[in-house]
Amino acid sequence: MFDFDTGTRMLILFGILLVIRVPVAFSLGLSSLFAMWQMGFGLDLVGDLLASGITKFSLLAIPFFILAGILMGTAGMADRMIRFFRVLMGSLPGGMGLVGVVVSLFWGAVSGSGPASVAAIGPMVIRGMEEDGYPKAFAAAMVCTGAALSIVIPPSIGLVIYGVIAEVSIGDLFIAAILPGVVMGALMLAALPFVRVQRAANKSSKLAELAPMPYGEFAFPKRVWLSFRDAIWGLMTPVVILGGIYTGIFTPTEAAVVAVVYALFVGFFVYRSLTISTLFDALTDAAASSAVVMLVVTFASLFGWVVTVDDVVGRYSEGLLALSDSQWTIMLVMAVILLIAGMFMDAVTIMFISLPIFLPVVRALEWDPVWFGVFLMINLAIGLFTPPVGINLFVAANVAKLSLEKIAVAAVPFLITSTLGLAIIALWPELTTYLLVWMK
């Protein structure tokens, strides 16, 4: 179907470099340089292409959102939110399972990074669920799933990058992702009763050793109030960030800066948990994480330029359209490609490689690019915890001190419910446009 041209050879070389464990950014760069050499372009062009690919105002949101998430975790916002939700829901059926789902979704609106969310809230949620009688592997798998939705629920770094590549309003993408994110979270809850039934037949001795409920010496209403008072600054974070974007007070890029200032204010003057030393550590961690992401973005832009110049986009998108006359078949092929790619690569790399090919197809089929952005994010989120190599699984295995195999098996129920959620978003795209229409 396709000629074995320079662009195709570049894709093959990129895959080989990944297999031999060359870092993703360098795999992109080396394969792009190889293709440029094959096409006769001089290396003097590389500097200009790298600079033009990275100097985009919207991309400034990435390092600032990363820094904001790290600062909020360091300041203790996650701890206080977990404590509040545990007081509020701890006595309900499902207990810490409900708390874990809610906190994972809520923290996703702050962090924007799946692996970072697993590392930030995983130890606390897993420990709490284990104390409530849940199997440790199941708790770790649930955190994997909830944290993966971090790239769906706004403010999402993935949606920022998609908006830049697809030239779609990032604010519209954030609004469109809210209801699908809630649907995916609700489906996560569907897996909890089955595990509760299993453990009901074989109660763990840990049920008799529950960690004391926060503010346990007070009546329930006062416990809720005290925990809410402690957590209010963290709970207000999405309201401040998303409310400012939706009301037009600031742009998504400016919202990232506001999030950093907000985290600094809360950490230094409200909770007083930030110090110069912890601030320096947070800046160091954020710089390292941002450098990795931005390095991938930089070399991915070079990769994308080669794909465009060699008309890989035209040939492969035409080939994709020629697969079938059915839009559902083409959508299914895209979903499978994204799910498989999400198991091996980060979302940023996948978008820079796949979107130049997919977006012409989206336009040809007259699909809503905002809906497709949400559909894409959910695909990539599922890839993060798809066995055997989803990256969230590796992070959770390290956090929970369990084998990857145990967590992968425990993740299967969440994989099933998340795939069902993906099908719902595909069948009813109105879920992504409802709030957009209502707000306009």
C-alpha positions, 0 to 999 in steps of 0.5 A: 500500500505504501512505498518504502520511502524516506519517511517510512524508513525514518519511522522504521528507524525510530521504532528500532531506536526505541526497541534498543532503549534509546531515549524517546527524544534522541530517537526522534532526533536521530531518525529525523536527522537521518531522513533529512540527510537522505533527502539532501537537506543541510544540517544548518536548517536544523537549528531554525526548525528546532527553534521554531518548533519550541518557541510557541506561547501556548507551550509555556503552560507545560513547565508552569503546570508541572511546577504548580502540581509539584508545589501543591504536592509539596505544600500538602494539598493532596494530604488534606484533600485525602483526609477530607474525602476520607471523612466525607465518604469513609463511612459509605459502602466502598469506603476508601475505594470511593475516596481513592477514585475521587482523589485521583480524579481531583488531583488529576485536575491539578497535576496533569501528569499520569505518572506524576499523580501516581507518585504523588498520591499513590502511597497515601491512597494505596495505604488507606485502601489497604487499611480498609481491606482492599487488596494492595494490588487492586488499590495500586491498579485503581490509582494507575487508572485514576491518575491516567485520567490526569491527561483527560481532566483539565487542566491537561498538559496533553490537551494543551499540546493537542490544541497547539498541534491541531490549532484548536481552542485550548479553553474549548478543549478544557470545557469539552473534557469535563463530562467525559472525565466524569463519565470515566471516573463513574465507570471506575466505581463500577469495578469496586463492588466486585472486589468488595464481594470477594473480600467479604467472603475472606475478610482480612485481619486488617479490618480490625486494624483500621487507621483512626479516622481523622478528627475521630474524637468529634461528631461527623458534622464537625469532622467534615467541617474541620477537614473541609476547612483544612482542605479548602485551599486545595479544593479551590484550585480547579475553581481558580484555574478553570474558572479564570479560563472559562470566564475569560480572566486569563488564557490557559497559558496564563492560568498555569502561571496563576496556578504557580502563584496560587501554590506559592501563596498557599504553601508559604502563607496559609499552610506554611509548609513550604520553605526555601529548601523545599521550594528549591527541591520543587524547582529542581524536580519541575525543571527536570520533568519539564526538560524531558517533556520539552526535549521531546516536543523540540525533537518531535517538531523536527520529526513532524517537519520531515513527515510533512515535507516528505508527504508522509501525511498525505500518503498515510492519511489517504491509506487510512481513508482507503481502509474502509468506507465505514467511519467506525472502522477507521475510528476503531483502527485509530483507537487500536493504534493509539492504545498500542502506542500509549503502552510504549510511548508518552502522550506527547510523542504519540501526538506529534507522530500521529496527529499529522496523519490523523488530523487530515482524516478527521477533517476529511470525515468532518469530525469535530476536532474538539471531540477528537481531542478528547477521544484521543486523550482517553485513548492515550490515558488507557494506554498508560495502564494497559498491561504489560508495559503501561508506564503507570503500572511501572510507577505503581509497582515501585510505589506499592513494592509489588510485582508488575504482574500482580498490578497488571492483573488487578488493572484488568477490570479498570481496563474493561470499564475504561474501554466501555467509557471510550466507546460511550464517548465515541458513540455519543460525541454530544457529551463533549459538546454539551457544556460548550453549547450550554456555556455559549 
